[in-house]
């Protein structure tokens, strides 16, 4: 399900990191994901029941959801 936020709200939401970059709905690989992605640092913030959870300590770091290519490659 895609993030459905008021467009005016989406215009003012920003990443809570120091650069305060704008957020965009979805992820680069899944525009329908229930997250907001920072246009600068790439952190992803989940949206629960239409409410963005903009907490740095709960953000998904870029690449965190991707399997590590190096790990287990020789097994």
Backbone as numpy.savetxt, mean C-alpha at the origin, in Angstrom:
# Nx Ny Nz CAx CAy CAz Cx Cy Cz
-11.63 -7.04 -4.22 -12.48 -5.86 -4.22 -11.58 -4.62 -4.22
-11.91 -3.68 -5.06 -11.12 -2.45 -5.17 -11.45 -1.49 -4.03
-10.49 -0.66 -3.69 -10.68 0.37 -2.67 -11.69 1.38 -3.20
-12.70 1.65 -2.41 -13.70 2.63 -2.79 -13.73 3.74 -1.74
-13.03 4.83 -2.04 -12.99 5.98 -1.15 -13.50 7.19 -1.91
-14.03 8.14 -1.18 -14.46 9.40 -1.79 -13.24 10.01 -2.50
-13.38 10.39 -3.75 -12.24 10.96 -4.49 -11.63 12.19 -3.80
-12.45 12.97 -3.11 -11.92 14.14 -2.39 -11.03 13.70 -1.23
-11.41 12.62 -0.56 -10.59 12.09 0.53 -9.28 11.54 -0.02
-9.37 10.81 -1.11 -8.17 10.24 -1.72 -7.18 11.32 -2.14
-7.67 12.48 -2.53 -6.80 13.59 -2.92 -5.96 14.11 -1.76
-6.49 14.04 -0.53 -5.77 14.61 0.62 -5.01 13.58 1.44
-5.29 12.29 1.24 -4.56 11.26 1.98 -3.11 11.21 1.51
-2.20 11.05 2.46 -0.78 10.97 2.13 -0.12 9.93 3.02
0.99 9.42 2.56 1.78 8.45 3.32 2.25 9.11 4.61
2.17 8.41 5.73 2.62 8.99 7.00 4.14 9.02 7.15
4.89 8.53 6.17 6.35 8.63 6.26 6.78 10.08 6.08
8.03 10.35 6.24 8.53 11.73 6.23 8.27 12.48 4.93
8.19 11.79 3.80 7.99 12.51 2.54 6.54 12.87 2.26
5.60 12.25 2.94 4.16 12.55 2.81 3.68 12.53 1.36
4.09 11.54 0.61 3.70 11.42 -0.79 2.24 10.98 -0.91
1.60 11.27 -2.03 0.21 10.84 -2.24 0.10 9.32 -2.28
-1.11 8.83 -2.02 -1.41 7.41 -2.06 -2.30 7.12 -3.26
-2.16 5.91 -3.81 -3.03 5.50 -4.91 -3.68 4.17 -4.53
-4.90 3.94 -5.01 -5.58 2.68 -4.70 -4.90 1.49 -5.36
-4.94 0.34 -4.69 -4.40 -0.89 -5.23 -2.89 -0.94 -5.16
-2.34 -1.95 -5.84 -0.89 -2.12 -5.92 -0.49 -2.04 -7.39
0.80 -1.91 -7.69 1.21 -1.89 -9.09 0.81 -3.15 -9.86
0.81 -4.29 -9.18 0.45 -5.54 -9.87 -1.02 -5.92 -9.72
-1.72 -5.32 -8.77 -3.14 -5.63 -8.55 -3.91 -4.36 -8.21
-4.43 -3.67 -9.23 -5.15 -2.42 -8.98 -6.46 -2.62 -8.21
-6.89 -3.86 -8.06 -8.13 -4.16 -7.33 -7.88 -4.51 -5.86
-6.62 -4.52 -5.42 -6.29 -4.88 -4.04 -6.86 -3.87 -3.06
-7.22 -4.32 -1.87 -7.78 -3.47 -0.82 -6.67 -2.79 -0.02
-5.82 -2.07 -0.71 -4.73 -1.33 -0.08 -4.57 0.01 -0.78
-3.87 0.91 -0.09 -3.43 2.17 -0.70 -1.91 2.08 -0.75
-1.32 2.44 -1.88 0.11 2.34 -2.06 0.72 3.73 -2.18
1.82 3.96 -1.46 2.52 5.24 -1.52 3.18 5.38 -2.88
3.04 6.55 -3.49 3.62 6.80 -4.81 5.12 7.04 -4.73
5.68 7.20 -3.53 7.11 7.45 -3.38 7.84 6.23 -2.82
7.48 5.81 -1.62 8.23 4.73 -0.96 7.69 3.34 -1.29
6.46 3.23 -1.80 5.90 1.95 -2.17 5.25 1.17 -1.04
5.24 1.74 0.19 4.57 1.05 1.29 3.08 0.91 0.96
2.50 -0.19 1.45 1.08 -0.43 1.22 0.35 -0.42 2.56
-0.79 0.26 2.56 -1.61 0.40 3.76 -2.96 -0.25 3.48
-3.34 -1.20 4.32 -4.60 -1.90 4.10 -5.79 -0.97 4.37
-6.90 -1.33 3.77 -8.15 -0.60 3.97 -9.14 -1.61 4.54
-9.62 -1.34 5.75 -10.56 -2.24 6.43 -11.91 -1.57 6.56
-12.92 -2.18 5.99 -14.28 -1.64 6.04 -14.34 -0.18 5.58
-13.56 0.13 4.54 -13.56 1.47 3.98 -12.72 2.48 4.73
-11.96 2.02 5.74 -11.13 2.92 6.54 -9.66 2.58 6.32
-8.87 3.53 5.77 -7.45 3.27 5.58 -6.71 3.19 6.93
-5.86 2.19 7.08 -5.04 2.03 8.28 -3.66 2.61 7.95
-3.48 3.90 8.25 -2.26 4.62 7.87 -1.26 4.66 9.01
-0.83 3.49 9.44 0.15 3.35 10.51 1.42 2.76 9.93
2.54 3.45 10.11 3.81 2.97 9.55 4.17 1.57 10.04
3.92 1.30 11.32 4.30 -0.01 11.86 3.41 -1.14 11.37
2.31 -0.83 10.70 1.44 -1.86 10.14 1.47 -1.88 8.61
2.30 -1.03 8.03 2.41 -0.97 6.57 3.13 -2.20 6.04
2.81 -2.56 4.82 3.50 -3.65 4.13 4.64 -3.01 3.34
5.85 -3.40 3.66 7.03 -2.84 3.00 7.09 -3.33 1.55
7.64 -2.52 0.66 7.77 -2.93 -0.74 8.54 -4.24 -0.86
8.02 -5.18 -1.63 8.68 -6.47 -1.83 8.42 -7.48 -0.74
7.73 -7.10 0.34 7.51 -8.01 1.46 6.58 -9.17 1.07
5.69 -8.96 0.13 4.75 -10.01 -0.26 5.28 -10.91 -1.35
6.47 -10.62 -1.87 7.04 -11.41 -2.94 8.00 -12.45 -2.37
7.97 -13.66 -2.92 8.91 -14.68 -2.43 10.35 -14.27 -2.72
11.23 -14.60 -1.78 12.63 -14.28 -1.92 13.27 -15.25 -2.91
13.81 -14.74 -3.98 14.41 -15.58 -5.03 15.63 -16.34 -4.52
16.43 -15.71 -3.67 17.67 -16.33 -3.23 17.45 -17.42 -2.20
16.42 -17.28 -1.40 16.17 -18.22 -0.32 15.67 -19.55 -0.88
16.31 -20.63 -0.55 15.88 -21.96 -0.95 16.16 -22.28 -2.40
16.95 -21.48 -3.08 17.22 -21.70 -4.49 18.08 -22.94 -4.72
18.93 -23.28 -3.75 19.84 -24.41 -3.90 19.31 -25.69 -3.28
18.09 -25.70 -2.79 17.59 -26.90 -2.12 16.78 -27.74 -3.04
